[in-house]
Amino acid sequence: MSRVDAQQRRTAVWMVSPALVIMFLVAVVPIGYAVWLSLNVYSVRRAGLSHFVGLTNYWNALISEQWWRAFGQTFLFAFTSVALEVVLGVAMALLLNVAFRGRGLLRSVLLVPYAVLTVVSAITWQAMFESNLGLVTGLLRALGLPGGEQVWLAEPGYAMAVIIAADVWKTAPFVALLVLAGLQVIPGEVYEAADLDGASRWQAFWRVTLPLLRPAIALAAIFRLLDALRIFDLPFVLTKGSNGTETMSMIAYQELREQRLIGQGSALSILTFITVMAVSLVYIRFAGGNIRDVAEEKS
């Protein structure tokens, strides 16, 4: 290594160091403190009660029926909502990629649900499914369809369906935006070649568009999946976690804030963090290779 290269490397280290220190203070320190709290029985009410208990809080969480129930409900919500969002997002992106009058306005309108605060959208959906005056229940009654007399947010299954619908309404535009960006970079020559080969529109979509969209779809899916596994605000506002809508983040919040069990709540938070990290690693292990392969093919 030459003297100039060494000097440039030292300069780069000094320039990057402040950002690394900030990242360490913002991310690593709080996580480390949460891990320490999870290894203790920690009381904010009684002095002298706090003491080290090792992995006891984790063991209590893992043998708890509440944790596994919330675990299953979280994954049910995450995989169902993300699957619907990907399908709807791809459909909306394909529509918005077609040239027509007013396309720019429609693209702007499409982003409105994603721009609305989650709490605001949750309150809106709560009002829509109110048993007596709700827009959806009233419309179902007027049309004589099933569900008009149903108290949607008060029964298992129905409550989860409302939460999934609210999440899909809000975040499908985000998926559409990412997929639309992927569509914009597909060269027109590949479609011309497919047309010369006699491919139909469906064949061109299935054999040309969809394979080239895999990186964009994979990226959108992992973003949404990791976010969905941490879901808290929608079920908190709509049902308070009742009627089969309790999630991992919600039970951690209940232990920390409502029960004031800091050690147990911290353990649940760390378990949620580990779960999300494990899912991301598995996803990147299988989907990441596909993204690299597609990138190499395009290059």
Protein Blocks (a to p, Z undefined) as FASTA:
>chain_A
ZZklmmmmmmmmmmmmmmmmmmmmmmmmmmmmmmmmmmpccdfkbghkaccehjmmmmmm
mmpmklmmmmmmmmmmmmmmmmmmmmmmmmmmmmmmpccehklmmmmmmmmmmmpcfklm
mmmmmmmmgfklgmklmmmmmnopghjlpcfklcghjlmmmmmmmmmmmmmmmmmmmmmm
mmmmpcfklmmmmmmnopafklmmmmmmmmmmmmmmmmmmmmmmmmmmmgfklmmmmnno
pghiacfklmmmmmmmmnopaklmmmmmmmmmmmmmmmmmmmmmmmmmmmmmmmmmmZZ
